[in-house]
Amino acid sequence: MPSDANAPGSGAIRSLVPARIDRLPWSPFHTRLVMALGVAWILDGLEITVASGVADTLTHPDTLNLSSAAVGATASVYLIGEVVGALVFGRMSDKLGRRNLFILTLAVYLIGSGLTAFTLGSGGGWIAFLYLTRFIAGAGIGGEYAAINSAIDELIPSKYRGRVDIAVNGTYWAGAIIGTLGTYIILHAFEPSLAWRLGFLLGPVLGLVIIFVRRNLPESPRWQVMNGRVEEAEKSIEFIEREVEAGGKKLPPVDPSKAMVLTPADDIGYLALTRVLFRDYPTRSIYGATLMITQSFLYNAIFFTYTLVLGKFYGVAAESGPLYLIAFCVGNLAGPLLLGPLFDTVGRKKMISGTYILSGVLLALSALLFNAGALTALTQTLCWCVIFFFASAGASAGYLTVSEIFPLEVRAKAIAVFFAIAQCFGALGPVVYGALIGTGDNPFQLFIGYLIGAAVMIVGGLVTIAFGVAAEGKSLEDIAAPLAARRPGSTRAEGSARPTL
């Protein structure tokens, strides 16, 4: 096996770690890796739907007797926690490593969500406790987004990276289905005073199992070698190769021409990150921000007002809402799973622009039918299922994009920054659409809102055509050369290939 510890001099490291990872065939090790790390999105989807499902229950006198405003504030606090967690743990992930953080962030989520179930009253102190636990749970999930996306992209071979990342991000909707069904069953099987507590324990029970699986996963060898930890990187990549061979796979030879020469750089803070993003990668920064903002605005606008539309315009009873929501979630889950492989074969630019523009056009067409009064609750749900079959794949590709188009040293922080930006803009969606829905007596207002949402998604597709990056099948280091790999006297251009010796 070729060495990854040859030092050409002056503190530089010659490494074949990325080449050794990218040439690996798919194996049971990769399947275990994806299952252990990908649960982050399932937990987020589960957490949000549980909180939504028990919202009304928390207003009852025999539970916490909260006001509607107080219940709504718990969702806002959770989202704020996600933003703060992404920024804090994203920085820590780039500094301390992926493995340390994907254990820590899951533990933070377990503590936050688990303690929520033990809110014992509705007094001022207990309300503060409730908000604190929701903030902590959100912080853990926000940190997961940054650390896990980084780890998955760095550990998955390049030919599979697109489909895996998109499928994993799409499993948010599997969590939403589990949360919806679990909450529905619990609320009907137990007294309200106990049911809502059990609901908030669904995620921690799943997470507690997964945290033990994660303990057996290796650190990202890419992160290790980029940070000068050559011996540790060698042990990690050898562990991965043994695991692949143990699964009955034969290792292809390593191409020595793909070796990199690296000089580990100092840790980069958010101020320096801003300079890196907008000085060295200005169009990619615009591109990543556009993808994340547009999908977040549309999703939050539709998802958080979904049952309002069904109730106000179609007369669907509140207790029947979960059935329609499950159908919506199935469409969102199917898109990334079925379309994901095409992002590796047809290509990133074509698929991202296509899914964004097509979902926007379909939303505009459904808006026309809605305004004409031609839809029922069933056909409206079917329209949304088809629209978000495509939109979900595109939205999942947004997270993939911001993860792979920036250098390794700032990858987790870049994900955190764009995630935070998207969440801030996405928070506007429910407010705007909630106002447009009103009492349900003026469908034209919502019709205009749908057209705005359609235009937003089409803009995302057009920006992809202009600024998109053809990253399919390429090593991460070919897409964005590590900062540590800058050759003396060279200048860095967007998408510059890594130096090879």
Secondary structure, DSSP 8 states (H G I E B T S, - for coil): ---S-EEEETTEEEE-HHHHHHT----HHHHHHHHHHHHHHHHHHHHHHHHHHTTTGGGSTTTT---HHHHHHHHHHHHHHHHHHHHHHHHHHHHH-HHHHHHHHHHHHHHHHHHHTT----SHHHHHHHHHHHHHHHHHHHHHHHHHHHHHHHHS-TTTHHHHHHHHHHTHHHHHHHHHHHHHHHHHHS-HHHHHHHHHHHHHHHHHHHHHHHTTS---HHHHHHTT-HHHHHHHHHHHHHHHHHTT-------GGG-EEE-------HHHHHHIIIII-HHHHHHHHHHHHHHHHHHHHHHTTHHHHHHHHH---GGGHHHHHHHHHHHHHHHHHHHTTHHHHT-HHHHHHHHHHHHHHHHHHHHHHHHTT---HHHHHHHHHHHHHHHHHHHHHHHHHHHHSS-GGGHHHHHHHHHHHHHHHHTHHHHHHHHHHTTSS-HHHHHHHHHHHHHHHHHHHHHHHHH----TT--HHHHS--GGG--TT----TT----B-
